[in-house]
C-alpha cells in the first residue's frame, strides 16, 4: 500500500479501463454559451449562441444577433467592449419626473411611462435582447425598475447621458404640449446599464 500511494498519479491509474456509452443512451444535452454584448464603434451589439445534442446524436447550432440603436433613432458613444453572461438579469428602466407626479393625476403619469416603455420596445422589436425579454417564456416575469428625476432639465440631461453612452432609449415627448415627460430604455442586461441610473431614486 505504501508503494502504491507513492506511485505517481498517472502510473497508478494507467490500468483503469473506461467504458464509452453510446450517445443514443445518453440524455439530451443542452449547451448554452455566453451572450456577448459589445459596444463597437459606438454601437451596442448582442449575440447569443446555443448548441443542442439530441439522444440520436444529431446536433444543431443557432445564433441570433442584433444591433441596438440609441437615443430615439441612433446611437453614439465611445469605443469600448462590454460583455455580460446570459445569466445576467434582463431589465428595462423607466424614469418619471417627480414634479409631474406631484402635480398631475397619477393615472396620467403612469400613462406617460407606459407610452415610453412600449415605444422603446417596439422601436427595437428585432433586437436579440428585446426578443428574449418578450419571449413567451419570459413575458410573465419581465423585470422593470421605475426611477424618478426632479424635473424637465434632469430628464433631458439623462437622455443626453444615455445617448452619449450608446444606451438605446425613448424620451417621450407628450403632444401637443411638446413636454418631455419620461423616458424608458430598451431591455438590457442589468450590468450594462445600471451604472447610468445608480444615482437616481426609486419612484415612490
C-alpha positions in Angstrom: 0.0 0.0 0.0 2.8 2.4 0.8 4.4 1.6 -2.5 1.1 2.2 -4.3 0.5 5.5 -2.6 4.0 6.6 -3.6 3.4 5.8 -7.3 2.9 8.9 -9.5 -0.8 9.7 -10.2 -0.5 8.8 -13.9 1.1 5.4 -13.2 -1.4 4.4 -10.5 -4.4 5.0 -12.9 -2.8 3.9 -16.1 -4.5 0.5 -16.0 -8.0 1.8 -15.5 -10.5 1.0 -18.3 -13.1 3.5 -19.4 -16.4 2.4 -20.9 -17.8 4.6 -23.6 -21.6 4.8 -23.6 -23.3 5.1 -26.9 -24.7 8.6 -27.4 -28.1 7.2 -28.1 -28.3 6.1 -24.4 -27.3 9.4 -23.0 -30.0 12.1 -22.3 -30.3 15.1 -24.5 -27.7 17.8 -23.7 -28.3 21.5 -24.0 -25.1 23.6 -24.1 -25.6 27.3 -23.8 -22.8 29.7 -24.4 -22.4 33.2 -23.0 -24.3 36.1 -24.7 -21.7 38.7 -25.6 -22.7 42.3 -25.6 -20.1 44.6 -27.2 -20.0 48.2 -28.0 -18.1 48.6 -31.2 -17.7 51.9 -32.9 -20.3 53.3 -30.5 -22.9 50.6 -31.4 -24.1 48.1 -28.9 -24.5 44.6 -30.3 -25.5 41.4 -28.7 -25.1 37.7 -29.8 -26.4 34.6 -28.2 -25.5 31.0 -29.3 -26.6 27.6 -28.1 -26.0 24.0 -29.2 -28.3 21.1 -28.6 -27.2 17.5 -28.8 -30.1 15.0 -29.1 -30.1 11.4 -28.0 -29.8 10.3 -31.6 -26.6 12.2 -31.9 -27.8 15.0 -34.1 -26.7 18.5 -33.1 -27.6 21.9 -34.2 -26.4 25.4 -33.6 -28.4 28.5 -33.7 -27.3 32.1 -33.4 -29.0 35.4 -33.3 -27.5 38.9 -33.4 -28.8 42.4 -33.4 -27.6 46.0 -33.4 -29.3 48.3 -30.9 -29.7 51.9 -31.7 -29.6 54.6 -29.1 -31.5 57.7 -28.3 -34.7 57.9 -30.3 -33.1 56.6 -33.5 -29.3 56.4 -33.4 -26.5 55.5 -31.1 -23.3 57.3 -30.4 -20.6 56.8 -27.8 -17.0 55.8 -27.0 -15.3 52.8 -28.5 -15.3 50.1 -25.8 -16.0 46.4 -25.4 -18.5 45.1 -22.8 -19.5 41.5 -22.1 -22.3 40.1 -20.0 -23.2 36.5 -19.2 -26.6 35.2 -20.4 -27.5 34.7 -16.8 -27.4 38.5 -16.2 -31.0 39.8 -15.4 -32.5 41.5 -18.4 -34.2 44.7 -17.3 -36.0 47.8 -18.6 -35.6 51.1 -16.9 -38.4 53.7 -16.8 -37.7 57.2 -15.5 -40.5 59.6 -14.5 -40.5 63.3 -13.5 -41.2 63.9 -9.8 -42.7 67.4 -10.5 -45.3 65.8 -12.7 -46.0 63.1 -10.1 -46.7 65.8 -7.6 -49.0 67.9 -9.9 -50.6 65.6 -12.5 -53.2 62.9 -11.9 -51.4 59.6 -11.0 -53.1 57.9 -14.0 -51.7 60.5 -16.4 -48.1 60.0 -15.2 -48.5 56.2 -15.3 -49.7 56.5 -18.9 -46.6 58.5 -19.8 -44.4 55.7 -18.5 -46.4 53.2 -20.5 -46.0 55.2 -23.7 -42.2 55.4 -23.3 -41.8 51.7 -22.3 -43.9 50.4 -25.3 -42.2 52.8 -27.7 -38.7 51.7 -26.6 -39.6 48.0 -27.0 -41.4 48.4 -30.3 -38.6 50.5 -31.7 -36.2 47.7 -31.0 -38.5 44.7 -31.6 -35.9 42.9 -33.7 -33.2 43.3 -31.1 -32.0 40.0 -29.7 -32.2 41.0 -26.1 -35.7 42.6 -26.6 -36.8 39.3 -28.2 -35.5 37.4 -25.2 -37.3 39.9 -22.8 -40.6 39.5 -24.6 -40.3 35.8 -25.4 -43.2 33.5 -24.3 -41.1 32.0 -21.6 -40.3 35.4 -20.1 -43.3 37.6 -20.9 -44.9 36.9 -17.5 -41.8 37.6 -15.5 -40.4 40.8 -17.0 -38.1 43.0 -14.8 -38.6 46.8 -14.8 -37.2 49.4 -12.5 -39.1 52.7 -12.2 -37.0 55.7 -11.1 -37.5 59.4 -10.8 -35.7 62.7 -11.6 -36.6 66.1 -10.3 -37.9 67.8 -13.4 -37.6 68.6 -17.1 -34.0 69.6 -17.0 -33.0 66.4 -15.3 -34.9 64.2 -17.7 -33.2 65.9 -20.7 -29.8 65.6 -19.1 -30.3 61.9 -18.5 -31.4 61.4 -22.1 -28.2 63.1 -23.3 -26.1 61.0 -21.0 -27.7 57.8 -22.3 -27.3 58.9 -25.9 -23.6 59.6 -25.3 -23.2 56.2 -23.6 -24.8 54.4 -26.5 -27.8 53.3 -24.5 -30.9 52.8 -26.6 -33.9 54.6 -25.1 -37.1 56.5 -25.9 -37.6 60.0 -24.5 -41.3 60.5 -24.5 -42.5 64.0 -25.7 -46.1 64.5 -24.9 -48.1 66.2 -27.6 -49.5 68.7 -28.4 -47.9 70.3 -25.3 -44.4 69.2 -26.5 -43.4 68.3 -23.0 -40.7 65.7 -22.3 -42.4 63.6 -19.6 -40.4 60.5 -19.1 -38.0 58.0 -20.8 -37.5 54.3 -21.0 -34.6 52.1 -22.1 -35.0 49.1 -24.3 -34.4 45.9 -22.4 -30.7 45.4 -21.5 -28.7 43.0 -19.2 -28.6 44.9 -16.0 -24.8 45.0 -15.7 -24.6 47.0 -19.0 -26.9 49.9 -17.9 -27.2 50.0 -14.1 -24.3 52.5 -13.8 -26.3 55.1 -15.7 -29.0 55.0 -13.1 -27.2 54.4 -9.8 -27.7 58.0 -8.6 -31.4 58.1 -9.2 -34.1 57.4 -6.6 -36.7 54.7 -6.9 -40.1 56.2 -7.7 -42.4 56.0 -4.7 
